[in-house]
Amino acid sequence: QVRVVESGGGLVQPGGSLRLSCTVSASRFRLYAMGWYRQAPGEERELVARITIDGDTRYGDPAKGRFTISRDNAKNTVDLQMNSLEPEDTGVYSCDAERNIGDAIVVYWGQGTQRTVSS
């Protein structure tokens, strides 16, 4: 069973920076595309950033120019560096691991970590 565990949540002041980390217990982590999503109170979950198995990245509108996603296949981790944080960045941040197996797409989700941006 693949486990996805997020870490790095907590409180940060507006304008600050923080780094979220996602660790995946998979023997072939390099075969998983990874993503970060967030859900603000009362809102639907939205894409923050994704990174493919080849290292190509894609960002949701709120993250462009401020956040950076990266992966370390040797450590089975994907990190999200967040800069210039705003109160609107508050929410539960979740990580997913996605892999193609034959004709199927298998997705594993973490429990999520709360990030609050407030003075």
Wavefront OBJ file of the C-alpha trace (Angstrom):
o trace
v 0.000 0.000 0.000
v 1.349 3.407 -0.976
v 1.251 6.080 1.729
v 1.397 9.799 1.073
v 2.255 12.019 4.030
v 2.403 15.815 4.047
v 4.360 17.901 6.532
v 5.181 21.553 7.123
v 1.795 22.977 7.991
v 1.231 25.726 10.541
v 0.888 29.461 10.971
v 2.849 32.060 9.006
v 2.576 35.836 8.734
v 1.641 37.564 5.485
v 4.675 38.091 3.294
v 6.449 35.142 4.826
v 7.763 31.955 3.272
v 7.353 28.293 4.080
v 8.138 24.924 2.626
v 5.756 21.982 2.510
v 7.046 18.475 2.015
v 5.319 15.326 0.796
v 6.818 11.888 1.349
v 5.646 8.827 -0.581
v 6.239 5.251 0.529
v 6.543 3.736 -2.941
v 9.361 1.614 -4.289
v 9.094 3.259 -7.711
v 8.526 6.848 -6.689
v 10.168 8.082 -9.885
v 7.181 6.688 -11.845
v 4.680 8.903 -10.024
v 3.583 12.322 -11.162
v 3.076 14.462 -8.084
v 0.806 17.342 -7.256
v -0.086 19.837 -4.568
v -3.653 21.030 -4.142
v -5.325 23.266 -1.622
v -8.826 23.767 -0.309
v -9.761 27.029 1.335
v -12.680 27.191 3.792
v -15.946 27.005 1.873
v -14.178 26.540 -1.450
v -13.489 23.644 -3.781
v -10.093 22.049 -3.987
v -7.827 23.710 -6.552
v -4.533 22.918 -8.206
v -1.461 24.576 -6.736
v 1.323 22.840 -8.672
v 2.168 19.582 -10.393
v 5.427 17.947 -11.442
v 5.733 15.087 -13.914
v 8.047 12.093 -13.788
v 10.332 14.020 -16.138
v 10.401 17.078 -13.908
v 8.095 19.276 -15.988
v 6.056 21.620 -13.845
v 2.659 23.268 -14.061
v 1.194 25.845 -11.711
v -2.264 26.981 -10.822
v -2.977 30.699 -11.101
v -2.582 31.444 -7.358
v 0.899 29.909 -7.339
v 2.424 31.446 -10.452
v 5.481 33.516 -9.683
v 5.388 32.769 -5.952
v 5.540 29.009 -5.448
v 8.007 26.396 -6.692
v 7.474 22.644 -6.800
v 10.424 20.253 -6.858
v 11.042 16.553 -6.402
v 13.853 14.407 -5.032
v 13.559 10.865 -6.346
v 16.353 9.667 -4.058
v 14.331 10.716 -0.992
v 10.826 9.965 -2.341
v 9.788 13.531 -1.653
v 8.180 16.451 -3.425
v 8.421 19.901 -1.909
v 6.443 23.088 -2.357
v 8.353 26.288 -1.615
v 5.901 29.092 -0.964
v 6.994 32.735 -0.922
v 5.164 36.045 -0.481
v 2.318 34.309 1.304
v -1.037 36.033 1.549
v -4.050 35.406 3.791
v -5.795 33.995 0.696
v -3.252 31.170 0.724
v -4.845 29.797 3.881
v -6.262 26.309 3.495
v -5.625 22.592 3.680
v -2.789 21.593 1.383
v -2.889 18.033 0.061
v -0.433 16.018 -1.961
v -1.276 13.359 -4.524
v 0.777 10.717 -6.270
v -0.419 9.553 -9.686
v 0.842 6.669 -11.779
v -0.158 5.001 -15.032
v -0.461 1.235 -14.653
v -1.492 -0.302 -17.952
v -4.703 1.439 -19.031
v -5.470 2.593 -15.515
v -4.450 5.702 -13.586
v -3.870 5.094 -9.895
v -3.979 8.053 -7.521
v -3.015 8.164 -3.862
v -3.828 11.121 -1.606
v -2.379 12.305 1.647
v -4.443 13.485 4.620
v -3.535 17.118 4.045
v -1.855 19.726 6.192
v -3.367 23.002 7.372
v -1.588 26.183 6.402
v -2.792 29.465 7.922
v -1.510 32.851 6.807
v -2.424 35.473 9.360
v -0.919 38.342 11.299
l 1 2 3 4 5 6 7 8 9 10 11 12 13 14 15 16 17 18 19 20 21 22 23 24 25 26 27 28 29 30 31 32 33 34 35 36 37 38 39 40 41 42 43 44 45 46 47 48 49 50 51 52 53 54 55 56 57 58 59 60 61 62 63 64 65 66 67 68 69 70 71 72 73 74 75 76 77 78 79 80 81 82 83 84 85 86 87 88 89 90 91 92 93 94 95 96 97 98 99 100 101 102 103 104 105 106 107 108 109 110 111 112 113 114 115 116 117 118 119
